[in-house]
Amino acid sequence: MVIGPFRAEYGFLSNFYQVRIKFDNITYPTVEHAYQAAKTLNSYKRRWVRDQTSPGRAKWAGRALVIREDWEEVKLLIMEKLVLQKFTDHASLRRKLFATSDAELVEINTWGDMYWGVCGGTGENHLGKILMKVREELRISQK
């Protein structure tokens, strides 16, 4: 079974889902806000991203940042850390994640993101892979 896109019943799997996440002592309204803010080491700019009124605006703000030099090396680790925190800190979301059983989680999209998801049947689906890894790690840790 494949679950995707991450909307409606499965909207909680999206990084745009409204859930508070703490990253480097700043609390963000979504994983997307925190991820975009992590692109810079400037605390003022991180707060600027945090204060964006929607995850879409946070994504836009992330594109306006001067990106930290090590970004390509750390971005997957940061995303994994944020997703793990999302499901560790919020038991109701963890239960929903567990309810996906062993389904393949695929960030199906129409906006051409073939790194984090799959568009038109093509993509690396890094977000889906992280979600499945986190699901398994949390299952093991709860045994």
N, CA, C and O of each residue as an XYZ file, in Angstrom:
572
protein
N       0.845     -1.190      0.000
C       0.000      0.000      0.000
C       0.884      1.245      0.000
O       1.909      1.292      0.680
N       0.478      2.241     -0.764
C       1.184      3.513     -0.846
C       0.286      4.609     -0.283
O      -0.896      4.689     -0.617
N       0.857      5.451      0.572
C       0.142      6.612      1.094
C       0.810      7.856      0.547
O       2.014      8.053      0.712
N       0.033      8.679     -0.095
C       0.495      9.932     -0.658
C      -0.541     10.376     -1.673
O      -1.184      9.516     -2.276
N      -0.735     11.628     -1.893
C      -0.013     12.767     -1.311
C      -0.386     13.002      0.162
O      -1.328     12.406      0.685
N       0.360     13.862      0.792
C       0.181     14.136      2.218
C      -0.827     15.265      2.422
O      -0.483     16.368      2.847
N      -2.097     14.949      2.100
C      -3.203     15.893      2.257
C      -4.363     15.191      2.936
O      -4.356     13.972      3.109
N      -5.357     15.972      3.318
C      -6.591     15.447      3.943
C      -6.235     14.527      5.110
O      -5.572     14.958      6.054
N      -6.661     13.281      5.056
C      -6.425     12.338      6.155
C      -4.941     12.196      6.498
O      -4.585     11.930      7.646
N      -4.083     12.374      5.498
C      -2.645     12.211      5.706
C      -1.892     13.541      5.721
O      -0.671     13.574      5.565
N      -2.623     14.625      5.907
C      -2.004     15.946      5.970
C      -1.000     16.084      7.102
O      -0.081     16.898      7.023
N      -1.170     15.292      8.157
C      -0.252     15.348      9.299
C       1.168     14.932      8.919
O       2.109     15.235      9.652
N       1.341     14.248      7.794
C       2.668     13.833      7.341
C       3.426     14.980      6.665
O       4.646     14.921      6.514
N       2.711     15.998      6.271
C       3.309     17.140      5.573
C       4.100     18.025      6.529
O       3.757     18.157      7.704
N       5.156     18.623      6.008
C       5.920     19.593      6.796
C       5.148     20.891      6.989
O       5.541     21.728      7.802
N       4.059     21.068      6.256
C       3.221     22.262      6.399
C       2.192     22.097      7.525
O       1.505     23.058      7.870
N       2.079     20.920      8.090
C       1.120     20.654      9.164
C       1.442     21.523     10.383
O       2.595     21.600     10.809
N       0.432     22.166     10.932
C       0.610     23.075     12.066
C       0.908     22.282     13.344
O       0.014     21.683     13.943
N       2.176     22.293     13.743
C       2.601     21.639     14.981
C       3.896     22.300     15.441
O       4.833     22.469     14.661
N       3.933     22.667     16.709
C       5.076     23.402     17.224
C       6.319     22.510     17.282
O       6.271     21.373     17.752
N       7.438     23.065     16.787
C       8.725     22.371     16.736
C       9.793     23.308     17.271
O       9.868     24.470     16.871
N      10.615     22.801     18.172
C      11.709     23.610     18.706
C      13.009     23.200     18.016
O      13.345     22.018     17.944
N      13.727     24.192     17.514
C      15.012     23.959     16.859
C      15.980     25.042     17.298
O      15.716     26.230     17.111
N      17.091     24.640     17.876
C      18.108     25.585     18.364
C      17.497     26.704     19.221
O      17.767     27.887     19.012
N      16.673     26.297     20.182
C      16.067     27.197     21.173
C      15.068     28.200     20.612
O      14.764     29.197     21.267
N      14.559     27.958     19.425
C      13.493     28.782     18.857
C      12.331     27.841     18.546
O      12.540     26.769     17.978
N      11.116     28.229     18.909
C       9.934     27.420     18.620
C       9.292     27.925     17.341
O       9.040     29.119     17.182
N       9.034     27.000     16.437
C       8.459     27.298     15.123
C       7.053     26.708     15.018
O       6.741     25.732     15.699
N       6.201     27.293     14.168
C       4.831     26.789     14.043
C       4.694     25.530     13.187
O       3.679     24.838     13.267
N       5.697     25.230     12.375
C       5.656     24.027     11.534
C       7.080     23.526     11.322
O       8.050     24.247     11.554
N       7.182     22.283     10.878
C       8.492     21.745     10.484
C       9.050     22.571      9.333
O      10.253     22.827      9.285
N       8.195     22.991      8.410
C       8.659     23.784      7.262
C       9.331     25.070      7.715
O      10.391     25.428      7.200
N       8.733     25.767      8.666
C       9.343     26.987      9.199
C      10.735     26.683      9.764
O      11.701     27.384      9.464
N      10.826     25.635     10.581
C      12.104     25.293     11.222
C      13.142     24.886     10.187
O      14.298     25.300     10.277
N      12.749     24.085      9.212
C      13.676     23.635      8.179
C      14.210     24.820      7.382
O      15.414     24.928      7.148
N      13.317     25.701      6.969
C      13.755     26.863      6.193
C      14.681     27.757      7.015
O      15.672     28.271      6.497
N      14.359     27.942      8.295
C      15.204     28.767      9.164
C      16.585     28.157      9.349
O      17.567     28.882      9.508
N      16.669     26.834      9.330
C      17.944     26.147      9.524
C      18.926     26.404      8.386
O      20.111     26.094      8.505
N      18.440     26.965      7.289
C      19.324     27.254      6.157
C      20.340     28.344      6.474
O      21.326     28.509      5.755
N      20.098     29.088      7.550
C      21.015     30.146      7.948
C      21.441     29.939      9.393
O      20.740     29.291     10.170
N      22.585     30.489      9.746
C      23.046     30.452     11.139
C      22.772     31.780     11.836
O      23.087     31.937     13.016
N      22.190     32.732     11.120
C      21.884     34.062     11.639
C      20.583     33.996     12.463
O      19.514     33.731     11.911
N      20.674     34.232     13.761
C      19.494     34.091     14.631
C      18.401     35.117     14.295
O      17.216     34.813     14.433
N      18.772     36.299     13.865
C      17.775     37.297     13.448
C      16.977     36.777     12.251
O      15.749     36.861     12.236
N      17.669     36.244     11.258
C      17.003     35.719     10.058
C      16.160     34.493     10.390
O      15.097     34.292      9.803
N      16.629     33.671     11.331
C      15.829     32.515     11.748
C      14.509     32.972     12.352
O      13.465     32.380     12.076
N      14.544     34.009     13.165
C      13.312     34.531     13.753
C      12.410     35.147     12.686
O      11.185     35.065     12.772
N      13.016     35.752     11.701
C      12.253     36.316     10.588
C      11.480     35.201      9.863
O      10.305     35.367      9.535
N      12.147     34.069      9.617
C      11.466     32.934      8.988
C      10.374     32.417      9.915
O       9.260     32.149      9.465
N      10.676     32.274     11.191
C       9.681     31.800     12.169
C       8.421     32.649     12.133
O       7.318     32.120     12.266
N       8.567     33.948     11.956
C       7.446     34.878     12.033
C       6.617     34.953     10.744
O       5.648     35.711     10.685
N       6.973     34.198      9.734
C       6.176     34.179      8.507
C       4.804     33.593      8.828
O       4.686     32.687      9.654
N       3.781     34.108      8.180
C       2.396     33.790      8.549
C       1.887     32.437      8.059
O       0.786     32.027      8.426
N       2.663     31.743      7.244
C       2.240     30.428      6.757
C       3.486     29.635      6.380
O       4.553     30.213      6.172
N       3.354     28.305      6.290
C       4.504     27.517      5.857
C       4.924     27.852      4.425
O       6.109     27.792      4.098
N       3.972     28.200      3.579
C       4.309     28.609      2.219
C       5.161     29.862      2.199
O       6.112     29.969      1.425
N       4.810     30.809      3.058
C       5.615     32.042      3.148
C       6.984     31.746      3.766
O       7.977     32.374      3.400
N       7.040     30.801      4.695
C       8.330     30.406      5.274
C       9.219     29.787      4.193
O      10.424     30.036      4.153
N       8.615     28.984      3.322
C       9.373     28.379      2.223
C       9.916     29.473      1.306
O      11.075     29.429      0.891
N       9.082     30.437      0.999
C       9.514     31.574      0.184
C      10.655     32.316      0.874
O      11.647     32.667      0.235
N      10.514     32.557      2.186
C      11.550     33.266      2.950
C      12.864     32.489      2.930
O      13.939     33.083      2.851
N      12.778     31.173      3.001
C      13.984     30.347      2.959
C      14.763     30.529      1.670
O      15.989     30.416      1.654
N      14.052     30.810      0.598
C      14.719     31.035     -0.694
C      15.439     32.378     -0.734
O      16.315     32.585     -1.574
N      15.081     33.284      0.158
C      15.682     34.616      0.186
C      16.916     34.684      1.095
O      17.602     35.705      1.140
N      17.190     33.604      1.809
C      18.307     33.607      2.761
C      19.650     33.386      2.070
O      19.729     32.780      1.001
N      20.700     33.893      2.709
C      22.048     33.505      2.330
C      22.272     32.150      3.010
O      22.294     32.057      4.237
N      22.437     31.115      2.204
C      22.483     29.740      2.703
C      23.832     29.442      3.350
O      24.883     29.802      2.820
N      23.787     28.785      4.492
C      25.009     28.396      5.201
C      25.861     27.477      4.314
O      25.340     26.728      3.487
N      27.165     27.554      4.505
C      28.100     26.845      3.633
C      27.945     25.326      3.667
O      28.177     24.661      2.657
N      27.563     24.779      4.795
C      27.484     23.321      4.934
C      26.093     22.765      4.628
O      25.828     21.600      4.922
N      25.211     23.559      4.054
C      23.819     23.183      3.898
C      23.633     21.847      3.178
O      22.865     20.999      3.634
N      24.318     21.658      2.079
C      24.140     20.415      1.316
C      24.543     19.194      2.135
O      23.993     18.111      1.937
N      25.485     19.353      3.042
C      25.928     18.233      3.876
C      24.983     17.956      5.042
O      24.910     16.823      5.519
N      24.263     18.969      5.506
C      23.463     18.803      6.725
C      21.950     18.785      6.515
O      21.215     18.441      7.441
N      21.475     19.136      5.350
C      20.026     19.323      5.185
C      19.212     18.051      5.438
O      18.141     18.129      6.041
N      19.681     16.903      5.004
C      18.937     15.667      5.268
C      18.931     15.326      6.751
O      17.913     14.881      7.282
N      20.055     15.530      7.422
C      20.131     15.266      8.864
C      19.214     16.197      9.641
O      18.558     15.780     10.595
N      19.172     17.453      9.232
C      18.295     18.414      9.903
C      16.833     18.028      9.695
O      16.046     18.061     10.640
N      16.464     17.665      8.476
C      15.079     17.266      8.221
C      14.730     16.042      9.065
O      13.649     15.983      9.652
N      15.623     15.080      9.130
C      15.351     13.886      9.927
C      15.174     14.241     11.402
O      14.280     13.718     12.067
N      16.016     15.119     11.902
C      15.919     15.554     13.302
C      14.572     16.235     13.562
O      13.937     15.978     14.585
N      14.138     17.090     12.655
C      12.872     17.804     12.823
C      11.675     16.854     12.755
O      10.753     16.962     13.563
N      11.686     15.934     11.804
C      10.582     14.979     11.663
C      10.537     14.055     12.884
O       9.459     13.750     13.395
N      11.700     13.616     13.346
C      11.741     12.773     14.543
C      11.166     13.525     15.738
O      10.391     12.963     16.511
N      11.540     14.783     15.892
C      11.014     15.578     17.003
C       9.501     15.736     16.896
O       8.792     15.641     17.898
N       9.010     15.976     15.691
C       7.567     16.142     15.478
C       6.795     14.948     16.029
O       5.793     15.118     16.724
N       7.256     13.759     15.722
C       6.526     12.563     16.125
C       6.905     12.061     17.511
O       6.171     11.268     18.100
N       8.025     12.506     18.033
C       8.409     12.167     19.409
C       7.641     13.036     20.398
O       7.141     12.546     21.411
N       7.550     14.316     20.101
C       6.940     15.282     21.020
C       5.411     15.286     20.985
O       4.781     15.775     21.923
N       4.817     14.763     19.948
C       3.364     14.850     19.783
C       2.779     13.441     19.645
O       2.745     12.869     18.555
N       2.322     12.898     20.770
C       1.847     11.513     20.833
C       0.691     11.245     19.867
O       0.616     10.162     19.287
N      -0.199     12.202     19.687
C      -1.337     11.977     18.791
C      -0.857     11.799     17.349
O      -1.416     10.994     16.604
N       0.167     12.542     16.958
C       0.721     12.392     15.607
C       1.492     11.088     15.482
O       1.466     10.442     14.435
N       2.175     10.705     16.545
C       2.905      9.428     16.550
C       1.926      8.267     16.338
O       2.210      7.351     15.568
N       0.785      8.304     17.014
C      -0.216      7.252     16.838
C      -0.714      7.202     15.390
O      -0.898      6.122     14.829
N      -0.930      8.375     14.792
C      -1.352      8.421     13.390
C      -0.265      7.858     12.471
O      -0.563      7.149     11.509
N       0.982      8.176     12.771
C       2.091      7.644     11.980
C       2.120      6.127     12.087
O       2.271      5.438     11.078
N       1.977      5.602     13.299
C       1.952      4.146     13.492
C       0.773      3.510     12.759
O       0.867      2.375     12.291
N      -0.334      4.239     12.661
C      -1.522      3.709     11.988
C      -1.301      3.533     10.482
O      -2.090      2.860      9.818
N      -0.241      4.129      9.941
C       0.080      3.918      8.526
C       0.695      2.538      8.312
O       0.970      2.144      7.179
N       0.907      1.810      9.397
C       1.415      0.440      9.373
C       2.738      0.370      8.615
O       3.693      1.064      8.963
N       2.794     -0.453      7.598
C       4.023     -0.589      6.807
C       3.856     -0.005      5.412
O       4.589     -0.362      4.490
N       2.891      0.892      5.261
C       2.657      1.506      3.954
C       3.870      2.305      3.518
O       4.585      2.879      4.340
N       4.091      2.335      2.219
C       5.132      3.193      1.666
C       4.590      4.622      1.686
O       3.501      4.882      1.174
N       5.341      5.538      2.272
C       4.928      6.938      2.368
C       5.619      7.716      1.257
O       6.848      7.755      1.183
N       4.823      8.330      0.398
C       5.363      9.015     -0.779
C       4.828     10.440     -0.834
O       3.617     10.658     -0.883
N       5.727     11.391     -0.825
C       5.371     12.808     -0.922
C       5.084     13.125     -2.393
O       5.914     13.695     -3.102
N       3.878     12.737     -2.825
C       3.458     12.970     -4.207
C       3.092     14.444     -4.344
O       2.337     14.979     -3.533
N       3.631     15.098     -5.373
C       3.338     16.521     -5.560
C       3.187     16.843     -7.037
O       3.528     16.046     -7.911
N       2.666     18.037     -7.286
C       2.479     18.515     -8.658
C       3.341     19.737     -8.943
O       3.228     20.338    -10.011
N       4.195     20.109     -8.006
C       4.984     21.334     -8.166
C       6.434     21.050     -8.555
O       7.270     21.953     -8.521
N       6.736     19.822     -8.920
C       8.049     19.513     -9.482
C       9.135     19.186     -8.482
O      10.312     19.165     -8.844
N       8.778     18.928     -7.224
C       9.783     18.600     -6.222
C      10.131     17.115     -6.313
O       9.406     16.257     -5.811
N      11.248     16.840     -6.962
C      11.670     15.458     -7.131
C      12.802     15.091     -6.177
O      13.347     13.990     -6.252
N      13.155     16.004     -5.286
C      14.143     15.701     -4.252
C      13.432     15.186     -3.005
O      13.699     14.072     -2.554
N      12.540     15.980     -2.454
C      11.811     15.593     -1.247
C      10.658     14.647     -1.565
O      10.220     13.889     -0.700
N      10.171     14.689     -2.789
C       9.001     13.893     -3.139
C       9.100     13.252     -4.500
O      10.183     12.971     -5.013
N       7.911     13.027     -5.075
C       7.770     12.402     -6.386
C       6.769     13.240     -7.169
O       5.688     13.563     -6.677
N       7.147     13.585     -8.395
C       6.263     14.355     -9.275
C       6.205     13.632    -10.621
O       7.237     13.345    -11.227
N       4.999     13.344    -11.075
C       4.850     12.647    -12.345
C       5.496     11.267    -12.350
O       5.938     10.785    -13.392
N       5.546     10.641    -11.189
C       6.108      9.297    -11.083
C       7.618      9.248    -10.918
O       8.194      8.162    -10.852
N       8.271     10.410    -10.850
C       9.728     10.462    -10.729
C      10.113     11.263     -9.493
O       9.535     12.313     -9.212
N      11.085     10.761     -8.770
C      11.602     11.521     -7.634
C      12.308     10.644     -6.622
O      12.156      9.422     -6.604
N      13.086     11.307     -5.776
C      13.871     10.617     -4.753
C      13.093     10.349     -3.469
O      13.458      9.458     -2.701
N      12.041     11.100     -3.231
C      11.158     10.891     -2.079
C      11.894     10.896     -0.736
O      11.618     10.059      0.123
N      12.809     11.815     -0.554
C      13.556     11.869      0.704
C      12.655     12.079      1.918
O      12.906     11.502      2.976
N      11.605     12.901      1.782
C      10.712     13.105      2.922
C       9.993     11.807      3.275
O       9.909     11.448      4.449
N       9.486     11.117      2.295
C       8.828      9.841      2.551
C       9.766      8.841      3.206
O       9.370      8.134      4.132
N      11.000      8.775      2.737
C      11.990      7.856      3.310
C      12.288      8.213      4.762
O      12.415      7.330      5.609
N      12.398      9.509      5.047
C      12.639      9.945      6.428
C      11.456      9.573      7.312
O      11.644      9.075      8.422
N      10.248      9.809      6.833
C       9.053      9.458      7.606
C       9.015      7.963      7.918
O       8.683      7.575      9.038
N       9.347      7.131      6.950
C       9.335      5.679      7.178
C      10.446      5.268      8.141
O      10.251      4.370      8.961
N      11.602      5.913      8.052
C      12.705      5.624      8.971
C      12.322      6.012     10.396
O      12.548      5.249     11.336
N      11.743      7.195     10.551
C      11.302      7.666     11.869
C      10.226      6.734     12.429
O      10.253      6.395     13.612
N       9.289      6.323     11.592
C       8.238      5.403     12.022
C       8.855      4.127     12.597
O       8.439      3.655     13.655
N       9.830      3.581     11.912
C      10.469      2.347     12.370
C      11.278      2.575     13.652
O      11.219      1.763     14.576
N      12.024      3.664     13.710
C      12.825      3.974     14.908
C      11.933      4.149     16.125
O      12.264      3.665     17.207
N      10.818      4.827     15.966
C       9.908      5.037     17.094
C       9.227      3.744     17.520
O       9.008      3.518     18.710
N       8.892      2.900     16.558
C       8.322      1.585     16.897
C       9.301      0.780     17.751
O       8.925      0.213     18.776
N      10.545      0.740     17.318
C      11.579     -0.019     18.031
C      11.796      0.542     19.429
O      11.931     -0.213     20.392
N      11.829      1.855     19.540
C      12.087      2.487     20.839
C      10.932      2.291     21.827
O      11.131      2.405     23.037
N       9.733      1.999     21.324
C       8.579      1.805     22.199
C       8.380      0.353     22.612
O       7.477      0.043     23.389
N       9.213     -0.527     22.100
C       9.074     -1.954     22.461
C       9.743     -2.233     23.771
O       9.733     -3.371     24.240
